[in-house]
């Protein structure tokens, strides 16, 4: 599971994050499941929407690659 998937569950639904970022819901779902790359613009927007303060790329790593949420 990617870290972003767990964070979406804790901090808001994919639909809410989709609205905040302007990313279409189907694309958001693919990104969160690791089926579509986030690319820098989208990745940074998602990081801002969930309140992530670390490197946005960490959100799209497999969970366990980093110890704690930032």
PDB file of N, CA, C and O in Angstrom:
ATOM      1  N   UNK A   1       0.846  -1.172   0.000  1.00  0.00           N
ATOM      2  CA  UNK A   1       0.000   0.000   0.000  1.00  0.00           C
ATOM      3  C   UNK A   1       0.891   1.235   0.000  1.00  0.00           C
ATOM      4  O   UNK A   1       1.860   1.319   0.755  1.00  0.00           O
ATOM      5  N   UNK A   2       0.550   2.180  -0.851  1.00  0.00           N
ATOM      6  CA  UNK A   2       1.289   3.431  -0.867  1.00  0.00           C
ATOM      7  C   UNK A   2       0.882   4.275   0.334  1.00  0.00           C
ATOM      8  O   UNK A   2      -0.256   4.214   0.800  1.00  0.00           O
ATOM      9  N   UNK A   3       1.823   5.053   0.818  1.00  0.00           N
ATOM     10  CA  UNK A   3       1.546   5.927   1.965  1.00  0.00           C
ATOM     11  C   UNK A   3       0.336   6.831   1.696  1.00  0.00           C
ATOM     12  O   UNK A   3      -0.476   7.041   2.597  1.00  0.00           O
ATOM     13  N   UNK A   4       0.200   7.363   0.488  1.00  0.00           N
ATOM     14  CA  UNK A   4      -0.899   8.273   0.178  1.00  0.00           C
ATOM     15  C   UNK A   4      -2.248   7.590   0.360  1.00  0.00           C
ATOM     16  O   UNK A   4      -3.215   8.237   0.763  1.00  0.00           O
ATOM     17  N   UNK A   5      -2.327   6.317   0.077  1.00  0.00           N
ATOM     18  CA  UNK A   5      -3.598   5.604   0.240  1.00  0.00           C
ATOM     19  C   UNK A   5      -4.030   5.594   1.706  1.00  0.00           C
ATOM     20  O   UNK A   5      -5.197   5.835   2.016  1.00  0.00           O
ATOM     21  N   UNK A   6      -3.097   5.318   2.592  1.00  0.00           N
ATOM     22  CA  UNK A   6      -3.425   5.315   4.023  1.00  0.00           C
ATOM     23  C   UNK A   6      -3.764   6.723   4.501  1.00  0.00           C
ATOM     24  O   UNK A   6      -4.689   6.907   5.292  1.00  0.00           O
ATOM     25  N   UNK A   7      -3.021   7.708   4.027  1.00  0.00           N
ATOM     26  CA  UNK A   7      -3.288   9.087   4.428  1.00  0.00           C
ATOM     27  C   UNK A   7      -4.663   9.535   3.936  1.00  0.00           C
ATOM     28  O   UNK A   7      -5.382  10.226   4.659  1.00  0.00           O
ATOM     29  N   UNK A   8      -5.030   9.153   2.731  1.00  0.00           N
ATOM     30  CA  UNK A   8      -6.357   9.507   2.223  1.00  0.00           C
ATOM     31  C   UNK A   8      -7.443   8.936   3.123  1.00  0.00           C
ATOM     32  O   UNK A   8      -8.456   9.591   3.369  1.00  0.00           O
ATOM     33  N   UNK A   9      -7.240   7.744   3.604  1.00  0.00           N
ATOM     34  CA  UNK A   9      -8.213   7.131   4.507  1.00  0.00           C
ATOM     35  C   UNK A   9      -8.315   7.897   5.815  1.00  0.00           C
ATOM     36  O   UNK A   9      -9.405   8.032   6.372  1.00  0.00           O
ATOM     37  N   UNK A  10      -7.183   8.404   6.315  1.00  0.00           N
ATOM     38  CA  UNK A  10      -7.161   9.093   7.609  1.00  0.00           C
ATOM     39  C   UNK A  10      -7.572  10.561   7.522  1.00  0.00           C
ATOM     40  O   UNK A  10      -8.238  11.068   8.425  1.00  0.00           O
ATOM     41  N   UNK A  11      -7.185  11.244   6.454  1.00  0.00           N
ATOM     42  CA  UNK A  11      -7.343  12.701   6.395  1.00  0.00           C
ATOM     43  C   UNK A  11      -8.440  13.185   5.464  1.00  0.00           C
ATOM     44  O   UNK A  11      -8.726  14.381   5.424  1.00  0.00           O
ATOM     45  N   UNK A  12      -9.042  12.311   4.739  1.00  0.00           N
ATOM     46  CA  UNK A  12     -10.097  12.733   3.822  1.00  0.00           C
ATOM     47  C   UNK A  12     -10.246  11.747   2.690  1.00  0.00           C
ATOM     48  O   UNK A  12      -9.315  11.010   2.366  1.00  0.00           O
ATOM     49  N   UNK A  13     -11.402  11.737   2.099  1.00  0.00           N
ATOM     50  CA  UNK A  13     -11.643  10.803   1.006  1.00  0.00           C
ATOM     51  C   UNK A  13     -10.921  11.257  -0.250  1.00  0.00           C
ATOM     52  O   UNK A  13     -10.502  12.409  -0.365  1.00  0.00           O
ATOM     53  N   UNK A  14     -10.786  10.349  -1.170  1.00  0.00           N
ATOM     54  CA  UNK A  14     -10.186  10.691  -2.456  1.00  0.00           C
ATOM     55  C   UNK A  14     -11.016  11.770  -3.149  1.00  0.00           C
ATOM     56  O   UNK A  14     -10.463  12.649  -3.810  1.00  0.00           O
ATOM     57  N   UNK A  15     -12.340  11.707  -3.000  1.00  0.00           N
ATOM     58  CA  UNK A  15     -13.208  12.707  -3.627  1.00  0.00           C
ATOM     59  C   UNK A  15     -12.918  14.102  -3.077  1.00  0.00           C
ATOM     60  O   UNK A  15     -12.878  15.067  -3.840  1.00  0.00           O
ATOM     61  N   UNK A  16     -12.717  14.221  -1.770  1.00  0.00           N
ATOM     62  CA  UNK A  16     -12.403  15.520  -1.177  1.00  0.00           C
ATOM     63  C   UNK A  16     -11.067  16.040  -1.679  1.00  0.00           C
ATOM     64  O   UNK A  16     -10.933  17.220  -2.007  1.00  0.00           O
ATOM     65  N   UNK A  17     -10.089  15.164  -1.739  1.00  0.00           N
ATOM     66  CA  UNK A  17      -8.766  15.564  -2.220  1.00  0.00           C
ATOM     67  C   UNK A  17      -8.838  15.919  -3.705  1.00  0.00           C
ATOM     68  O   UNK A  17      -8.168  16.845  -4.161  1.00  0.00           O
ATOM     69  N   UNK A  18      -9.642  15.188  -4.442  1.00  0.00           N
ATOM     70  CA  UNK A  18      -9.852  15.490  -5.856  1.00  0.00           C
ATOM     71  C   UNK A  18     -10.420  16.894  -6.035  1.00  0.00           C
ATOM     72  O   UNK A  18      -9.968  17.642  -6.902  1.00  0.00           O
ATOM     73  N   UNK A  19     -11.400  17.253  -5.228  1.00  0.00           N
ATOM     74  CA  UNK A  19     -11.989  18.595  -5.301  1.00  0.00           C
ATOM     75  C   UNK A  19     -10.955  19.671  -4.950  1.00  0.00           C
ATOM     76  O   UNK A  19     -10.887  20.709  -5.607  1.00  0.00           O
ATOM     77  N   UNK A  20     -10.163  19.419  -3.926  1.00  0.00           N
ATOM     78  CA  UNK A  20      -9.157  20.405  -3.502  1.00  0.00           C
ATOM     79  C   UNK A  20      -8.076  20.625  -4.555  1.00  0.00           C
ATOM     80  O   UNK A  20      -7.554  21.730  -4.699  1.00  0.00           O
ATOM     81  N   UNK A  21      -7.746  19.571  -5.283  1.00  0.00           N
ATOM     82  CA  UNK A  21      -6.633  19.647  -6.231  1.00  0.00           C
ATOM     83  C   UNK A  21      -7.062  19.910  -7.667  1.00  0.00           C
ATOM     84  O   UNK A  21      -6.256  20.349  -8.487  1.00  0.00           O
ATOM     85  N   UNK A  22      -8.320  19.644  -7.974  1.00  0.00           N
ATOM     86  CA  UNK A  22      -8.782  19.763  -9.349  1.00  0.00           C
ATOM     87  C   UNK A  22      -8.434  18.558 -10.207  1.00  0.00           C
ATOM     88  O   UNK A  22      -8.601  18.592 -11.427  1.00  0.00           O
ATOM     89  N   UNK A  23      -7.955  17.501  -9.581  1.00  0.00           N
ATOM     90  CA  UNK A  23      -7.637  16.265 -10.295  1.00  0.00           C
ATOM     91  C   UNK A  23      -8.918  15.440 -10.372  1.00  0.00           C
ATOM     92  O   UNK A  23      -9.605  15.269  -9.365  1.00  0.00           O
ATOM     93  N   UNK A  24      -9.241  14.935 -11.545  1.00  0.00           N
ATOM     94  CA  UNK A  24     -10.444  14.127 -11.734  1.00  0.00           C
ATOM     95  C   UNK A  24     -10.439  12.917 -10.803  1.00  0.00           C
ATOM     96  O   UNK A  24      -9.387  12.328 -10.550  1.00  0.00           O
ATOM     97  N   UNK A  25     -11.604  12.550 -10.301  1.00  0.00           N
ATOM     98  CA  UNK A  25     -11.700  11.430  -9.361  1.00  0.00           C
ATOM     99  C   UNK A  25     -11.117  10.133  -9.903  1.00  0.00           C
ATOM    100  O   UNK A  25     -10.390   9.452  -9.180  1.00  0.00           O
ATOM    101  N   UNK A  26     -11.411   9.758 -11.165  1.00  0.00           N
ATOM    102  CA  UNK A  26     -10.802   8.511 -11.673  1.00  0.00           C
ATOM    103  C   UNK A  26      -9.272   8.575 -11.689  1.00  0.00           C
ATOM    104  O   UNK A  26      -8.607   7.594 -11.358  1.00  0.00           O
ATOM    105  N   UNK A  27      -8.719   9.717 -12.070  1.00  0.00           N
ATOM    106  CA  UNK A  27      -7.256   9.875 -12.072  1.00  0.00           C
ATOM    107  C   UNK A  27      -6.722   9.816 -10.650  1.00  0.00           C
ATOM    108  O   UNK A  27      -5.686   9.199 -10.402  1.00  0.00           O
ATOM    109  N   UNK A  28      -7.418  10.450  -9.713  1.00  0.00           N
ATOM    110  CA  UNK A  28      -6.997  10.420  -8.300  1.00  0.00           C
ATOM    111  C   UNK A  28      -6.954   8.978  -7.806  1.00  0.00           C
ATOM    112  O   UNK A  28      -6.005   8.577  -7.134  1.00  0.00           O
ATOM    113  N   UNK A  29      -7.964   8.214  -8.134  1.00  0.00           N
ATOM    114  CA  UNK A  29      -8.002   6.811  -7.716  1.00  0.00           C
ATOM    115  C   UNK A  29      -6.814   6.038  -8.275  1.00  0.00           C
ATOM    116  O   UNK A  29      -6.183   5.262  -7.557  1.00  0.00           O
ATOM    117  N   UNK A  30      -6.510   6.245  -9.544  1.00  0.00           N
ATOM    118  CA  UNK A  30      -5.367   5.542 -10.152  1.00  0.00           C
ATOM    119  C   UNK A  30      -4.055   5.963  -9.512  1.00  0.00           C
ATOM    120  O   UNK A  30      -3.180   5.127  -9.288  1.00  0.00           O
ATOM    121  N   UNK A  31      -3.911   7.240  -9.218  1.00  0.00           N
ATOM    122  CA  UNK A  31      -2.684   7.742  -8.579  1.00  0.00           C
ATOM    123  C   UNK A  31      -2.529   7.130  -7.195  1.00  0.00           C
ATOM    124  O   UNK A  31      -1.455   6.642  -6.845  1.00  0.00           O
ATOM    125  N   UNK A  32      -3.596   7.155  -6.411  1.00  0.00           N
ATOM    126  CA  UNK A  32      -3.549   6.640  -5.036  1.00  0.00           C
ATOM    127  C   UNK A  32      -3.248   5.146  -5.021  1.00  0.00           C
ATOM    128  O   UNK A  32      -2.584   4.662  -4.105  1.00  0.00           O
ATOM    129  N   UNK A  33      -3.722   4.421  -6.007  1.00  0.00           N
ATOM    130  CA  UNK A  33      -3.469   2.975  -6.072  1.00  0.00           C
ATOM    131  C   UNK A  33      -2.149   2.635  -6.741  1.00  0.00           C
ATOM    132  O   UNK A  33      -1.792   1.462  -6.848  1.00  0.00           O
ATOM    133  N   UNK A  34      -1.420   3.651  -7.193  1.00  0.00           N
ATOM    134  CA  UNK A  34      -0.124   3.412  -7.808  1.00  0.00           C
ATOM    135  C   UNK A  34      -0.196   2.972  -9.256  1.00  0.00           C
ATOM    136  O   UNK A  34       0.786   2.461  -9.795  1.00  0.00           O
ATOM    137  N   UNK A  35      -1.349   3.162  -9.899  1.00  0.00           N
ATOM    138  CA  UNK A  35      -1.521   2.737 -11.283  1.00  0.00           C
ATOM    139  C   UNK A  35      -1.179   3.836 -12.282  1.00  0.00           C
ATOM    140  O   UNK A  35      -1.037   3.573 -13.476  1.00  0.00           O
ATOM    141  N   UNK A  36      -1.048   5.058 -11.796  1.00  0.00           N
ATOM    142  CA  UNK A  36      -0.714   6.212 -12.637  1.00  0.00           C
ATOM    143  C   UNK A  36       0.291   7.062 -11.869  1.00  0.00           C
ATOM    144  O   UNK A  36       0.102   7.307 -10.678  1.00  0.00           O
ATOM    145  N   UNK A  37       1.347   7.514 -12.522  1.00  0.00           N
ATOM    146  CA  UNK A  37       2.326   8.337 -11.805  1.00  0.00           C
ATOM    147  C   UNK A  37       1.726   9.689 -11.419  1.00  0.00           C
ATOM    148  O   UNK A  37       0.901  10.233 -12.152  1.00  0.00           O
ATOM    149  N   UNK A  38       2.137  10.228 -10.277  1.00  0.00           N
ATOM    150  CA  UNK A  38       1.578  11.503  -9.850  1.00  0.00           C
ATOM    151  C   UNK A  38       2.157  12.699 -10.594  1.00  0.00           C
ATOM    152  O   UNK A  38       1.522  13.753 -10.636  1.00  0.00           O
ATOM    153  N   UNK A  39       3.331  12.569 -11.175  1.00  0.00           N
ATOM    154  CA  UNK A  39       4.013  13.686 -11.817  1.00  0.00           C
ATOM    155  C   UNK A  39       4.134  14.856 -10.835  1.00  0.00           C
ATOM    156  O   UNK A  39       3.312  14.975  -9.927  1.00  0.00           O
ATOM    157  N   UNK A  40       5.110  15.693 -10.994  1.00  0.00           N
ATOM    158  CA  UNK A  40       5.364  16.733  -9.983  1.00  0.00           C
ATOM    159  C   UNK A  40       4.184  17.659  -9.687  1.00  0.00           C
ATOM    160  O   UNK A  40       3.874  17.891  -8.519  1.00  0.00           O
ATOM    161  N   UNK A  41       3.528  18.185 -10.698  1.00  0.00           N
ATOM    162  CA  UNK A  41       2.447  19.144 -10.442  1.00  0.00           C
ATOM    163  C   UNK A  41       1.325  18.505  -9.625  1.00  0.00           C
ATOM    164  O   UNK A  41       0.869  19.077  -8.635  1.00  0.00           O
ATOM    165  N   UNK A  42       0.890  17.336 -10.035  1.00  0.00           N
ATOM    166  CA  UNK A  42      -0.174  16.643  -9.302  1.00  0.00           C
ATOM    167  C   UNK A  42       0.301  16.188  -7.932  1.00  0.00           C
ATOM    168  O   UNK A  42      -0.419  16.337  -6.945  1.00  0.00           O
ATOM    169  N   UNK A  43       1.493  15.641  -7.865  1.00  0.00           N
ATOM    170  CA  UNK A  43       2.024  15.164  -6.594  1.00  0.00           C
ATOM    171  C   UNK A  43       2.116  16.266  -5.556  1.00  0.00           C
ATOM    172  O   UNK A  43       1.775  16.066  -4.391  1.00  0.00           O
ATOM    173  N   UNK A  44       2.579  17.427  -5.984  1.00  0.00           N
ATOM    174  CA  UNK A  44       2.675  18.568  -5.068  1.00  0.00           C
ATOM    175  C   UNK A  44       1.299  19.049  -4.647  1.00  0.00           C
ATOM    176  O   UNK A  44       1.106  19.421  -3.490  1.00  0.00           O
ATOM    177  N   UNK A  45       0.339  19.050  -5.564  1.00  0.00           N
ATOM    178  CA  UNK A  45      -1.025  19.471  -5.229  1.00  0.00           C
ATOM    179  C   UNK A  45      -1.653  18.505  -4.224  1.00  0.00           C
ATOM    180  O   UNK A  45      -2.331  18.937  -3.292  1.00  0.00           O
ATOM    181  N   UNK A  46      -1.436  17.217  -4.406  1.00  0.00           N
ATOM    182  CA  UNK A  46      -1.974  16.218  -3.478  1.00  0.00           C
ATOM    183  C   UNK A  46      -1.322  16.392  -2.115  1.00  0.00           C
ATOM    184  O   UNK A  46      -2.005  16.349  -1.091  1.00  0.00           O
ATOM    185  N   UNK A  47      -0.012  16.587  -2.093  1.00  0.00           N
ATOM    186  CA  UNK A  47       0.695  16.784  -0.826  1.00  0.00           C
ATOM    187  C   UNK A  47       0.131  17.983  -0.076  1.00  0.00           C
ATOM    188  O   UNK A  47      -0.086  17.911   1.134  1.00  0.00           O
ATOM    189  N   UNK A  48      -0.107  19.076  -0.776  1.00  0.00           N
ATOM    190  CA  UNK A  48      -0.681  20.271  -0.140  1.00  0.00           C
ATOM    191  C   UNK A  48      -2.085  19.988   0.372  1.00  0.00           C
ATOM    192  O   UNK A  48      -2.448  20.434   1.460  1.00  0.00           O
ATOM    193  N   UNK A  49      -2.870  19.260  -0.392  1.00  0.00           N
ATOM    194  CA  UNK A  49      -4.256  18.976  -0.017  1.00  0.00           C
ATOM    195  C   UNK A  49      -4.361  18.128   1.245  1.00  0.00           C
ATOM    196  O   UNK A  49      -5.314  18.270   2.012  1.00  0.00           O
ATOM    197  N   UNK A  50      -3.387  17.249   1.463  1.00  0.00           N
ATOM    198  CA  UNK A  50      -3.433  16.389   2.660  1.00  0.00           C
ATOM    199  C   UNK A  50      -2.577  16.945   3.795  1.00  0.00           C
ATOM    200  O   UNK A  50      -2.491  16.336   4.862  1.00  0.00           O
ATOM    201  N   UNK A  51      -1.946  18.090   3.573  1.00  0.00           N
ATOM    202  CA  UNK A  51      -1.148  18.706   4.623  1.00  0.00           C
ATOM    203  C   UNK A  51       0.208  18.059   4.840  1.00  0.00           C
ATOM    204  O   UNK A  51       0.746  18.097   5.946  1.00  0.00           O
ATOM    205  N   UNK A  52       0.761  17.468   3.796  1.00  0.00           N
ATOM    206  CA  UNK A  52       2.064  16.802   3.882  1.00  0.00           C
ATOM    207  C   UNK A  52       3.167  17.848   3.848  1.00  0.00           C
ATOM    208  O   UNK A  52       3.165  18.720   2.979  1.00  0.00           O
ATOM    209  N   UNK A  53       4.104  17.773   4.778  1.00  0.00           N
ATOM    210  CA  UNK A  53       5.168  18.773   4.868  1.00  0.00           C
ATOM    211  C   UNK A  53       6.517  18.259   4.398  1.00  0.00           C
ATOM    212  O   UNK A  53       7.472  19.031   4.306  1.00  0.00           O
ATOM    213  N   UNK A  54       6.614  16.989   4.103  1.00  0.00           N
ATOM    214  CA  UNK A  54       7.873  16.434   3.621  1.00  0.00           C
ATOM    215  C   UNK A  54       7.945  16.494   2.110  1.00  0.00           C
ATOM    216  O   UNK A  54       7.154  17.183   1.466  1.00  0.00           O
ATOM    217  N   UNK A  55       8.880  15.782   1.562  1.00  0.00           N
ATOM    218  CA  UNK A  55       9.035  15.684   0.115  1.00  0.00           C
ATOM    219  C   UNK A  55       7.797  14.989  -0.452  1.00  0.00           C
ATOM    220  O   UNK A  55       7.431  13.908   0.012  1.00  0.00           O
ATOM    221  N   UNK A  56       7.159  15.587  -1.433  1.00  0.00           N
ATOM    222  CA  UNK A  56       5.913  15.042  -1.976  1.00  0.00           C
ATOM    223  C   UNK A  56       6.093  13.628  -2.510  1.00  0.00           C
ATOM    224  O   UNK A  56       5.147  12.841  -2.502  1.00  0.00           O
ATOM    225  N   UNK A  57       7.286  13.299  -2.972  1.00  0.00           N
ATOM    226  CA  UNK A  57       7.529  11.958  -3.539  1.00  0.00           C
ATOM    227  C   UNK A  57       7.401  10.861  -2.492  1.00  0.00           C
ATOM    228  O   UNK A  57       7.104   9.715  -2.830  1.00  0.00           O
ATOM    229  N   UNK A  58       7.622  11.201  -1.219  1.00  0.00           N
ATOM    230  CA  UNK A  58       7.483  10.207  -0.147  1.00  0.00           C
ATOM    231  C   UNK A  58       6.057   9.676  -0.042  1.00  0.00           C
ATOM    232  O   UNK A  58       5.847   8.546   0.399  1.00  0.00           O
ATOM    233  N   UNK A  59       5.089  10.476  -0.441  1.00  0.00           N
ATOM    234  CA  UNK A  59       3.694  10.042  -0.376  1.00  0.00           C
ATOM    235  C   UNK A  59       3.412   8.863  -1.289  1.00  0.00           C
ATOM    236  O   UNK A  59       2.483   8.093  -1.049  1.00  0.00           O
ATOM    237  N   UNK A  60       4.204   8.724  -2.323  1.00  0.00           N
ATOM    238  CA  UNK A  60       3.935   7.723  -3.344  1.00  0.00           C
ATOM    239  C   UNK A  60       4.888   6.538  -3.267  1.00  0.00           C
ATOM    240  O   UNK A  60       5.041   5.783  -4.227  1.00  0.00           O
ATOM    241  N   UNK A  61       5.527   6.389  -2.108  1.00  0.00           N
ATOM    242  CA  UNK A  61       6.379   5.227  -1.822  1.00  0.00           C
ATOM    243  C   UNK A  61       5.540   4.184  -1.107  1.00  0.00           C
ATOM    244  O   UNK A  61       4.510   4.497  -0.510  1.00  0.00           O
ATOM    245  N   UNK A  62       5.992   2.950  -1.177  1.00  0.00           N
ATOM    246  CA  UNK A  62       5.335   1.899  -0.420  1.00  0.00           C
ATOM    247  C   UNK A  62       5.404   2.210   1.057  1.00  0.00           C
ATOM    248  O   UNK A  62       6.425   2.685   1.556  1.00  0.00           O
ATOM    249  N   UNK A  63       4.331   1.945   1.746  1.00  0.00           N
ATOM    250  CA  UNK A  63       4.301   2.191   3.190  1.00  0.00           C
ATOM    251  C   UNK A  63       5.383   1.359   3.854  1.00  0.00           C
ATOM    252  O   UNK A  63       5.628   0.213   3.475  1.00  0.00           O
ATOM    253  N   UNK A  64       6.022   1.949   4.844  1.00  0.00           N
ATOM    254  CA  UNK A  64       7.109   1.271   5.515  1.00  0.00           C
ATOM    255  C   UNK A  64       8.467   1.767   5.050  1.00  0.00           C
ATOM    256  O   UNK A  64       9.480   1.541   5.710  1.00  0.00           O
ATOM    257  N   UNK A  65       8.481   2.457   3.888  1.00  0.00           N
ATOM    258  CA  UNK A  65       9.742   3.016   3.403  1.00  0.00           C
ATOM    259  C   UNK A  65      10.218   4.145   4.319  1.00  0.00           C
ATOM    260  O   UNK A  65      11.414   4.424   4.406  1.00  0.00           O
ATOM    261  N   UNK A  66       9.266   4.791   5.003  1.00  0.00           N
ATOM    262  CA  UNK A  66       9.553   5.856   5.965  1.00  0.00           C
ATOM    263  C   UNK A  66       8.772   5.540   7.216  1.00  0.00           C
ATOM    264  O   UNK A  66       7.716   4.910   7.142  1.00  0.00           O
ATOM    265  N   UNK A  67       9.266   5.962   8.364  1.00  0.00           N
ATOM    266  CA  UNK A  67       8.668   5.540   9.620  1.00  0.00           C
ATOM    267  C   UNK A  67       7.373   6.245  10.001  1.00  0.00           C
ATOM    268  O   UNK A  67       6.411   5.570  10.367  1.00  0.00           O
ATOM    269  N   UNK A  68       7.306   7.557   9.933  1.00  0.00           N
ATOM    270  CA  UNK A  68       6.157   8.293  10.446  1.00  0.00           C
ATOM    271  C   UNK A  68       5.625   9.274   9.432  1.00  0.00           C
ATOM    272  O   UNK A  68       6.349   9.696   8.529  1.00  0.00           O
ATOM    273  N   UNK A  69       4.351   9.647   9.573  1.00  0.00           N
ATOM    274  CA  UNK A  69       3.783  10.733   8.779  1.00  0.00           C
ATOM    275  C   UNK A  69       4.486  12.012   9.172  1.00  0.00           C
ATOM    276  O   UNK A  69       4.990  12.137  10.288  1.00  0.00           O
ATOM    277  N   UNK A  70       4.519  12.954   8.261  1.00  0.00           N
ATOM    278  CA  UNK A  70       5.144  14.248   8.571  1.00  0.00           C
ATOM    279  C   UNK A  70       4.066  15.271   8.739  1.00  0.00           C
ATOM    280  O   UNK A  70       4.357  16.437   9.005  1.00  0.00           O
TER     281      UNK A  70
END
